[in-house]
Amino acid sequence: MFNTPSILFAAAVLVVAILILRKLGNSREKRRAALLQKRLTTAEREQLGEDFHLYTRLPEGLKDELDGLIHVFVEEKNFEACGGLEEVTLHMQRVIAAQACLLLLRTPHQYYRNLRSILLYPDAYKAPGQHGAEDVRLGESWGTGSVVLSWSSVLGGGRNDQDGHDVVIHEFAHQLDQADGAGDGVPYLRSRGAYRSWAAAFQPAFEQFSKRVEAGKRTVIDDYGAENPAEFFAVVTETFFEKPHQLKGCYPKVYEQLVDYYGLDPDQWK
């Protein structure tokens, strides 16, 4: 037999919960809208550009948009100093946020919704690897809500924008890939047709690239991309932003897919 008062009470609690969640959601969106309108000062832009050179190459409109995303990211994500690092300063947060949010500029996104914390070490750090051994790492991305980075590697990648290596871009490409629950080298795309086009470009490129690496032949893409499709996507994303002209010449179909996905064409940034 149904207990009418209990059912009514449960329904009332559910309605109240929905109203609270809706209010919180509206408040968050209003806060984000205000943060997106904020810009870095001239001095802050110059300081950021010193440690993230690619920022200086952005067209002014994209730079303005990125400033807003940086403010949202710094406001919403938690930064934790690890391994003897004394603190994660606001400037350090902005350097990481700028590189992470570069991937969001024209991409349908939810502000890295699953990400809660960025753990920052001063240098390369040790972490448990396979078979109980320890690996020395520069960064890693977890679908469970965290990204781990080495600050020295963040600076090394940010200050050299033409070597095809950027640990922040790499790990946050993994975050995009992992957002649909599967880190398989295929981020969330807009349509079935987009998935077909992606596979038609990426699968043969990955196979061709892996064979070249196995044969000891170097390409514009770092060899680490041959590990698996997920690493290929992350490494190719680094190359896309730092060596766009070379990637476009060697892998035009992959480049075209990345232009469509990110909504950006770095080869046009002079």
CORCOR-V611282 format. One record per residue. N is the residue number from 1. D_LAST is the distance of its C-alpha to the last C-alpha in Angstrom with 1 decimal. Layout:
n=N d_last=D_LAST
n=N d_last=D_LAST
//
This chain:
n=1 d_last=73.3
n=2 d_last=70.3
n=3 d_last=70.3
n=4 d_last=69.3
n=5 d_last=68.6
n=6 d_last=66.4
n=7 d_last=64.4
n=8 d_last=64.0
n=9 d_last=62.9
n=10 d_last=60.3
n=11 d_last=59.0
n=12 d_last=58.8
n=13 d_last=57.0
n=14 d_last=54.4
n=15 d_last=53.9
n=16 d_last=53.5
n=17 d_last=50.9
n=18 d_last=48.9
n=19 d_last=49.0
n=20 d_last=47.9
n=21 d_last=45.0
n=22 d_last=43.9
n=23 d_last=44.2
n=24 d_last=42.1
n=25 d_last=39.5
n=26 d_last=39.3
n=27 d_last=39.2
n=28 d_last=36.3
n=29 d_last=34.3
n=30 d_last=35.0
n=31 d_last=33.9
n=32 d_last=30.7
n=33 d_last=30.1
n=34 d_last=30.6
n=35 d_last=28.4
n=36 d_last=25.5
n=37 d_last=25.7
n=38 d_last=25.3
n=39 d_last=22.4
n=40 d_last=21.9
n=41 d_last=22.8
n=42 d_last=20.5
n=43 d_last=22.3
n=44 d_last=22.0
n=45 d_last=18.2
n=46 d_last=18.0
n=47 d_last=20.5
n=48 d_last=18.7
n=49 d_last=15.3
n=50 d_last=17.5
n=51 d_last=18.8
n=52 d_last=15.9
n=53 d_last=12.7
n=54 d_last=10.6
n=55 d_last=11.9
n=56 d_last=10.1
n=57 d_last=6.6
n=58 d_last=8.4
n=59 d_last=8.8
n=60 d_last=12.1
n=61 d_last=14.3
n=62 d_last=13.5
n=63 d_last=13.9
n=64 d_last=17.2
n=65 d_last=18.3
n=66 d_last=17.7
n=67 d_last=19.7
n=68 d_last=22.6
n=69 d_last=22.6
n=70 d_last=22.7
n=71 d_last=25.8
n=72 d_last=27.4
n=73 d_last=26.9
n=74 d_last=28.2
n=75 d_last=31.1
n=76 d_last=32.2
n=77 d_last=31.7
n=78 d_last=34.0
n=79 d_last=32.8
n=80 d_last=35.5
n=81 d_last=35.7
n=82 d_last=37.3
n=83 d_last=38.6
n=84 d_last=39.3
n=85 d_last=36.1
n=86 d_last=37.5
n=87 d_last=35.3
n=88 d_last=32.0
n=89 d_last=30.7
n=90 d_last=28.8
n=91 d_last=25.7
n=92 d_last=26.1
n=93 d_last=26.5
n=94 d_last=23.3
n=95 d_last=21.3
n=96 d_last=22.9
n=97 d_last=22.7
n=98 d_last=19.0
n=99 d_last=18.4
n=100 d_last=21.2
n=101 d_last=20.2
n=102 d_last=16.6
n=103 d_last=18.6
n=104 d_last=20.5
n=105 d_last=18.0
n=106 d_last=18.9
n=107 d_last=21.6
n=108 d_last=25.3
n=109 d_last=26.6
n=110 d_last=29.4
n=111 d_last=27.7
n=112 d_last=28.7
n=113 d_last=32.3
n=114 d_last=34.0
n=115 d_last=32.4
n=116 d_last=34.6
n=117 d_last=33.9
n=118 d_last=31.4
n=119 d_last=33.4
n=120 d_last=31.9
n=121 d_last=33.3
n=122 d_last=32.6
n=123 d_last=32.1
n=124 d_last=32.7
n=125 d_last=35.8
n=126 d_last=38.6
n=127 d_last=39.4
n=128 d_last=42.1
n=129 d_last=41.2
n=130 d_last=43.2
n=131 d_last=46.9
n=132 d_last=47.1
n=133 d_last=44.9
n=134 d_last=42.2
n=135 d_last=38.6
n=136 d_last=36.1
n=137 d_last=33.1
n=138 d_last=29.7
n=139 d_last=29.4
n=140 d_last=31.0
n=141 d_last=30.9
n=142 d_last=34.2
n=143 d_last=34.9
n=144 d_last=37.7
n=145 d_last=35.5
n=146 d_last=33.9
n=147 d_last=30.9
n=148 d_last=31.6
n=149 d_last=29.1
n=150 d_last=29.3
n=151 d_last=27.7
n=152 d_last=27.2
n=153 d_last=25.3
n=154 d_last=23.2
n=155 d_last=22.2
n=156 d_last=21.7
n=157 d_last=19.3
n=158 d_last=17.5
n=159 d_last=17.1
n=160 d_last=15.8
n=161 d_last=12.8
n=162 d_last=12.8
n=163 d_last=16.5
n=164 d_last=16.8
n=165 d_last=19.3
n=166 d_last=19.4
n=167 d_last=22.9
n=168 d_last=22.3
n=169 d_last=20.0
n=170 d_last=22.6
n=171 d_last=25.6
n=172 d_last=24.4
n=173 d_last=23.5
n=174 d_last=27.2
n=175 d_last=28.1
n=176 d_last=26.7
n=177 d_last=28.5
n=178 d_last=31.7
n=179 d_last=31.7
n=180 d_last=33.9
n=181 d_last=36.3
n=182 d_last=35.4
n=183 d_last=32.9
n=184 d_last=32.7
n=185 d_last=29.1
n=186 d_last=29.2
n=187 d_last=28.0
n=188 d_last=29.5
n=189 d_last=28.4
n=190 d_last=29.4
n=191 d_last=31.9
n=192 d_last=34.0
n=193 d_last=32.0
n=194 d_last=28.9
n=195 d_last=30.8
n=196 d_last=32.0
n=197 d_last=28.6
n=198 d_last=27.3
n=199 d_last=30.3
n=200 d_last=30.0
n=201 d_last=26.5
n=202 d_last=26.9
n=203 d_last=30.5
n=204 d_last=30.4
n=205 d_last=27.1
n=206 d_last=28.7
n=207 d_last=31.9
n=208 d_last=30.2
n=209 d_last=28.1
n=210 d_last=31.3
n=211 d_last=33.2
n=212 d_last=30.7
n=213 d_last=30.8
n=214 d_last=34.6
n=215 d_last=34.8
n=216 d_last=32.8
n=217 d_last=29.8
n=218 d_last=26.4
n=219 d_last=23.4
n=220 d_last=19.7
n=221 d_last=21.4
n=222 d_last=23.5
n=223 d_last=27.2
n=224 d_last=28.1
n=225 d_last=26.9
n=226 d_last=30.0
n=227 d_last=32.2
n=228 d_last=32.3
n=229 d_last=30.4
n=230 d_last=29.6
n=231 d_last=28.0
n=232 d_last=26.2
n=233 d_last=24.5
n=234 d_last=23.6
n=235 d_last=22.3
n=236 d_last=20.3
n=237 d_last=18.7
n=238 d_last=17.7
n=239 d_last=16.3
n=240 d_last=14.5
n=241 d_last=12.4
n=242 d_last=12.1
n=243 d_last=12.3
n=244 d_last=11.3
n=245 d_last=11.2
n=246 d_last=14.5
n=247 d_last=16.1
n=248 d_last=15.4
n=249 d_last=17.1
n=250 d_last=19.9
n=251 d_last=20.7
n=252 d_last=19.4
n=253 d_last=22.1
n=254 d_last=21.3
n=255 d_last=17.6
n=256 d_last=18.7
n=257 d_last=21.1
n=258 d_last=18.7
n=259 d_last=16.4
n=260 d_last=19.7
n=261 d_last=21.0
n=262 d_last=18.2
n=263 d_last=17.1
n=264 d_last=13.4
n=265 d_last=11.0
n=266 d_last=8.5
n=267 d_last=7.5
n=268 d_last=6.0
n=269 d_last=3.8
n=270 d_last=0.0
//
